Amino acid sequence: MEADTLAEPAPETASPRPPVARKAPRVDVVHGDRRVDDYSWLRDKSDPEVAAYLRAENAYVDAVMKPTGPFQEALYREMLARIQETDLSVPYREGGYFYYTRTEEGKQYPILARREGSRQAPEEVTLDLNALAEGHGFFSLGAYVVSDDGRLLAYSTDVTGFREYTLQVKDLATGEILSERIERAGSVAWASDGRTLFYTIEDPAKRPHRLYRHRVGSDAADPLVYEEEDELFRVFAGRSHSREYVFLVAASHTTTEVRYLRSAQPDGVWKTIAPREHEHEYDVEHHADRFFIRTNDRGRNFRLVWAPVADPRRENWREVVPHRADVMLEGLEVFRDHYVRLEREQGLPRMRVTDLRRETTHDIAFPEPAYSAFPGANAEFDSRVFRYTYESLVTPHSVFDYDMETRQATLLKEQPVLGGYDRSQYHSERLLAEAPDGVKVPVSIVYRKGLKSDGSHPLLLYGYGAYGFPLPVGFSSNRLSLLDRGFVFAMAHVRGGGDLGKQWHDEGRMTKKRNTFTDFIAVAEHLLGQGYSAPGRLVIEGGSAGGLLVGAVANMRPELFKVVVSKVPFVDVINTMLDASLPLTAGEWEEWGDPRVKDQYEYMKTYCPYTNVEPKAYPIMLVKTSFNDSQVMYWEPAKYVARLRALKTDDNLLALKTNLEAGHGGASGRYDYLREVAFDYAFILTQLGMPA
């Protein structure tokens, strides 16, 4: 087949014309099925033609969006005006210090600091991320772990966006950066001596597979503590809340195995809680002479047991909280006299406090019908106070201290929203939409009061639906720029996520993945049917696995959606899952399936967005990616857009925007990120024909 040439970006004086990627067919045969990929050449990151194509796509979208420049700037200023640029987090106590972060107006990144003994003591800056980011187009802080004596800080940084972190150690007493420099580092845990550091290292596929022990200041080769040979498993290191143990966790998507070591004996022998068994997941916390273990050995939603530290084998496990089919036990926070169960019931987070002395349990109350609540910074084991965060679609991020003795919650800080935000002018609710198989799918929704149920309002519907991840119902001051222009915002809690427990996840993964997409379509149709919007005003958005979601439904029901915003989308499912050399692929065979298995390949083929692009009309689309993304490689959205351009039959705008300096999360600086949001909003609003 004759190859097309790469189109040059149109001159500014002409109407912008999109570039056309050349075709260089690659043929693969999978299970006897002949697959032709015209754009596999875009995988070669070192090829100058690849970068030229991405720059041509950027030039095209910039030319298309150039008339919206003043509108983008106005949106940026509007959103910035709601943010308290110079701000301070709520300090938390760890050891003899109070730790916090603060931001300064005009600076992209936070400053991390602490005060010794009291909140009024002089400030000691532990890390100024602005200084560390200087000279880099991208910056991310990974590990940030202080030794037990407060003297040494282990921290890791990435300046590429590829999530390839370099671990270093800082002497907080002198400010000196010590000689340690460990590449491709993952999780980090100190032993209690304050000089021994455990850390994990990634393999070439970015799988944390080895645990090493390092003595600060030593030039000797670090002893290898553990190596995980199974490519489905990743290893993580961490400390118990009591600080008495170091844990080594080997985990796949369906199975875990936990080893433990007394933190006061870093050279000691690691022991195993329970040997791995396929599809048995568990995690461990420590209290006095026992381990608390969250396990799904008797049900998908987990139960709570305890085992003696002296002999924690499974035959010694004693049940504390049984498995419940309608309640997901998501985690456990253990203190000296209490523990807090983190649960999810009817799609909403619950926090249940148990007094270990009195053996009584009570719930922390939350006031709204749709919300998110998470544990906050609870560094101190010997504490009667449990810190948590709370927010909703109308309530800004808030930090509470909860006294587990008096059962009183104290609001420490609600994130300020400048410019006179009045939450009473907005309404949030939770709906249920019926999927084709009769399952009720939760929907969280918010809009400005005065809504007319006549289909006249634009609607932005967001979804994810993967990895058993419950979609957080959170506040965004940026979102007010849509709500105040008449938008309805909705979140579809589709199967594949963890919103209704482990079974909800199971019903949207592997050979049940299509439920994720049909759920989302059902939610969209329900909202339209209730008059929240109309097809010509419906915008959908998803990122990463959510990009797979919106890509799949755009293939299945393109007429239903006006605009699709797809961010770092996982759209080339089959080709990615056939390549075990890529980050995440092998481990995620337990989430998506393994296309080397024929029936799993055939099922995957029914929904893979890249595979299923065909000659027909598609919605207006904005596809965004990052050149240094390590989770969804840039070439997936690039190939997807190239194939769409070649096959689609409409004249609707199709835009590919590549951040050439960032990774999976997009721009790292807060002002740069805000400009990306302004760009997205300007794209949506102008494509809907809405005035500035």
Secondary structure, DSSP 8 states (H G I E B T S, - for coil): -----------TTS-----------EEEEETTEEEEETTGGGG-TT-HHHHHHHHHHHHHHHHHHGGGHHHHHHHHHHHHTTS-SSEE---EEETTEEEEEEE-TT-SS-EEEEEESSTTS-EEEEEEHHHHHTT-S--EEEEEEE-TTS-EEEEEEESSSS--EEEEEEETTT--EEEEEEEEEEEEEE-TTSSEEEEEEE-TTS-EEEEEEEETT--S---EEEE---TT-EEEEEE-TTSSEEEEEEE-SS-EEEEEEETT-TTS--EESS---TT--EEEEEETTEEEEEE-TT-TT-EEEEEETT---GGG-EEEE--BTTEEEEEEEE-SSEEEEEEEETTEEEEEEEETTTTEEEE----SSSEEEEE-----SS-SEEEEEEEESSS--EEEEEETTTTEEEEEEE---TTT--GGGEEEEEEEEE-TTS-EEEEEEEEESS--SSS-S-EEEEE---TT--------TTTHHHHTTT-EEEEE--TTSSTT-HHHHHTTSGGGTHHHHHHHHHHHHHHHHTTS--GGGEEEEEETHHHHHHHHHHHH-GGG-SEEEEES----HHHHHT-TTSTTTGGGHHHH--TTSHHHHHHHHTT-TTTT--SS---EEEEEEETT-SSS-THHHHHHHHHHHHH--S---EEEEEESS-BTTB--SHHHHHHHHHHHHHHHHHHTT---
